[in-house]
Amino acid sequence: MSQRRVLFGASLGQWNGADVGNVPGVLEIAAAADRGGLDMFTIADHLYFGDKLDAYSAVGFLLGRTSTISGAVIVTNLPTRPAPALARTISSLSALSGGRVILGIGAGAIWDMIPQLGIPRLTPGAAVRAMEEAITLIRALCGGGEPVTFDGSFYQVTGLQPAPAPAPPIWTGSVHPKSLAVTGRTADGWVPSMGSDWLSARYRESRPLIDAAAVEAGRDPAGVASIFNFGGRITSEPLAQNRDDAGRWIGGSARQWIEEMTAAVLEHGAGGFIYRSTDDTPAPVAVASFAREIVPAVREAVGRP
């Protein structure tokens, strides 16, 4: 089992992004996560929603207001951000922040809305092939070296100079078998969709496909971390039931969170957690509690500070 550092983060909003009308709250969540020693803040990417903050504008601004935490778009809606431009964006953020950036990337969400931006619709298979080309090209355009010429089905560049900043960790939000195979072949991490955790059927059925593709590509499957969106409420007293009837985690006391997350790492190989509060507690307060009461104890329990 890999002994990589376990990562802990906080989400800046819901699945569909951070609200334009809640800028003070978004800023304070990021600040609380940074003060609390978390590893990352995350934000979703859906340019077709006018009431949501643009993900990369938000990440760049927040990296400038924080000191140690990394920023991640989970996940970049690739059809709306062409790979060569995305490579320049991510390498610039890396250079400006001292490497405090993670690239989450996906083949495209809500395809019924993407064409509203004037972007041609791709079939699911084509979108996955475009994602794999994009990951390959973005890596080539980071880290210096000789000019890059790439002649793919979806991306073509000729003699393009790579940026000197190295490529950041690349995570995907893959769902279906073909995109899961791309994750195994090319990515550093995987964020299961719909808040699925290590006990879910989605994880049990999907992770073996990633591992098999990694092995076939000559990679160590342990090199692809599983990073879970793990929302819930932190209660002052233990809950008699920590999961709902569908098996989804709903929360509990700090001790119950610690026990659950420690088991996830030691027994199921979890590589990280992205926290989102699901009750009426103000999100910055909940994030501060998560960082103060839960994360240090999990780090100590798993022996990976």
N, C-alpha and C positions, 0 to 999 in steps of 0.2 A: 504494500500500500504506500502511495506517495506521502512524503512527510513535508509537503509544501506548507507554507503559512496559510492558515485559514483566514479568509477575508470577511469583514463585517461592514455593512453599508446601510444607508438609509435612502428611501425613495422620496423624491421631492413632490410627488403627486400621485394621482391614480393611474390606471393602465393607459388612459388616453392623454396623459400629459399633465403639466402644471398650469394652474389657472392664471391668466393674465390679471384677473381681479384679486389675486392673493399674493402679489409680489412680496409684501413684507413677511408673510408667513414662509414663503419659499426661501427668502434670504436667511431667515432665522433657523429653518431646518438645516440648511447647509452649514451655518455658523455653529449650531449645536453639535452637529456631527463632527465638525472639525475640532471643536474644543474637547469633545468627548473621546478623541483618538480613534474614530472610525476610519476605515480604509478608503471609503468611497461614498459619494452621493450619486444617485442615478435619476434619470429623467427619460420619459418616453418621447417618441418622435412621430408626430402626426401633423404635417403641415396643412392639411385640409381643414383642420379645426381652428376657426378664427379666434376662439376664446382661450387658446392655449399658447403658452410661451414657445417660441422657436427653441428647439432643444440645444442647438449648438451656440446660439447667442447666449442662452442661459448658462451653459457650461463654461464658456469663455469668461463671462462676467464673474461667475462665482469662483472660478479658479483664481481670479485676480483679487478676490476678497478673502480667500482662505490661505492657509499656510502649509499644511501637510497632507490634506485629504486629496484623493484623486476624483476626477469627474468622469462619468460614463453615461453615454446615451444607450439606453436598454430598451429596444434596440434601434439602431439607425435604419430608417425606412429607405433602403437602398435605391429603389426606382426614383425617388425624389432628390437624390444626392449622387450624381454620377461619380464613379470610382476615382478618376484622376483628380477631380476637385476635392473629393472627400479625403484623398491621400494628402493633399496640401493642407486642408483644414486640420486634420488630426496631427500631422507633423508640426504644424505651426503651434497648435495648442501644447504639444509635448515640449517644444523648445521654450515657449513662453513660461511654462509652469514648472520646468525642471523635471519633466517626465511624468507628471501627475495626471495621466489620462489613460483611459481604457476605451477601446473601440468595440462597441456592441453593434452587430450588423445582422440584418434580416433580409429575406427575399422580397418583402413587401407585405404590409398589412392593409386590410380593408380595401381590396382591389376594386370594389364598387365606387370608391371615392377617389382613388388615385387619378383616374382619368379627368376628374374635375380640375386638376392642375395642368391639364394639357399634355399629360404624359401618356403615351400609348400603352394600352393594356397588354400584358404578357400572359401567356399560358402559365400554369403552375410549373411545368417542367422547364420552360424557358427562364422563368424568374429564378429558379434554383441554379441553373447553369450560369446565369448572369452573376449570381452571388459568388459562386466559386471563382469565376474569372476576376471579380472585383477583389476578393481576398488575395489572390495571387498577385494582381497588379499593385494593390496598395502595399503589400510587403516589398515588392520590387522598387517602388518609388520612395521608400524610406531607407535610411541607413547608409547613404552615400553610395559610391561605386560608379560604374560606367553608365552612360546614358541608356535609357530603357526604350526598346522597341517591342511593342506587344501587338499582335494581330489576332485578336479573338473574334468570336461571333458577335459580341456585344460591345467590346471596348477595343479601340485601336489608338495607340500612341506611337510616335516616331521620334527617336533620339531625345527623349525627355529626360532632363537631369533629375536624379533622385535628390530628395531633401537629405541633409546630413543627419537629422534626428532619427534614431532607430524606430522601427515599427513598434507600436504599443501592443500589449496583449490584445488579442482579438477573440471576442466571444460571439456566439450566435444565439438566436432564439428559435432554432430549428424545431419543426413539429413533425413533418412527414418523413417517410423513409429516405427519400432521395436527399433531402436537406440535412437529415441526421448523418447520412454518409459523408456529406461535404464537411460537416463539423468534425467527424472523426479524421478525415484526411487533412484538414487545413487549420482548424481552430485551436485556441488555447483554453477555451471555456465554453460552457453551454448553460443557458438559463432556460429551464423548462417553462413552457407557456402556462397561462391560466393559474399561476400560483401553485403549480403542482409541486409536491415535495417528494421526499425519498420513499414514502410509504404509498404513493399514488400508483395507480395502474399505468398512467402515462409515463412515469419514470421507469417503472419495471419493464415496460415494453420497449421504451425508446433507448435507454442507455446501452443495452447490448448491441444495438445497431451502430451506435457511435464507436463502441469498443471494437467491433468486428472490422469496421472501415479503417480505424486507426491501425490495427494489426496488419491488414492487407496493404496499407500504405507504408509499412515499415516503421510505424510510430508506436510509442508506448501509450496505451490507452490512459494510463494515470496522468499523462501530460495534458489531458483535457479535463479541466476541473468542472464539477457540477456546482453551479451557483444558484441558490434557491431564493425566490421571492417568498418571504416567510412572514406574513402579516398576522396580527392578532392583538389582543389587549393584554396589558400587564396589570394584574390585579393585586390588591394588597393581601388577599387571602387565597389559599389554594382552591382551585376549582375541582369539583368532583368528576367532571368530564372535560377533557381538554380538546376533544375533537367532536365535530358535529356528526350527524347521522351518515353523511357522505364521506366521512373520514378526514375532513379538512381541519387543520389545526385552528382553534379559535382563541387560544391563549391560556393564561393561568398566572400563578405567582411567579416571581423572579426565579425561585428555586425550581419550579416546574419547567420554565423556559430553559434554564441551565441544563437540567437533566435531559430534556428532549434534544437540545442542540448538541450536547456532548455525545449522546448516543448516535446522532446523525453523522457526526464526524468519525467516531471510532468504529461504528458498526456498519455504516453505509457509505463511507468515503466522501461525505459532503465537503466541498471545497470553499463554501462561503454562503453568506446569508445577507439578503437585502430586506431590511425591516420597514414595515409600514404599519402605523397604528390603525386600528379598525373601530375604535370607540370614540367617545366625545372628548377625550383628553386632547388638548391642543398638541398638534403634531410636534412642535419643537420640544415641549415638555416630555412627551412620550419618547422621542429620540434620545433626549438627555438621560432619561431613566434607563433605556435600553443600553446605552453606552456605559453608564455608571454601574448599574446593578447586575447586568447579565454578561456583557461581553468579556470583561476581565476574568470572570469566574470560568467561562467556557475556555478561554485561552489557557488558563492555568490547568484546567482539567484535561485538556487534550495535549498539553505539553508543547504547544507551538505558539510562543508569544508573538 
